[in-house]
Amino acid sequence: MLGGPATTVVAGDGPGPDLQKPVPFLLARRTGTAARFAALLEPYGDWPAITAFREVAPDLFEVQGPEWTDTVRLGAQGLDYVRASRTPRRRSGRSVPGARP
């Protein structure tokens, strides 16, 4: 999850489906008149592929892996993305106006 002003993060164990066995949890809380959370969840097997996640402009995010960069824009029409590969083989999604390839 990207950081933000006035954020408190709490980690601990709480009740799960089996009330006798606690499960880990993470809670992020923000104070103020408005709050926005941007989180990226990455399921993986042996090791994670994502090396960086940042907001480069309002509603425009960059996700980096070892040999690729995804640029993701959130908008009223939904989600748009473009993938730029740093290897000779190139794979692309839909173009995002203002995105950096």
Order of alpha helices (4+ residues) and beta strands (2+ residues): beta-beta-beta-beta-beta-beta
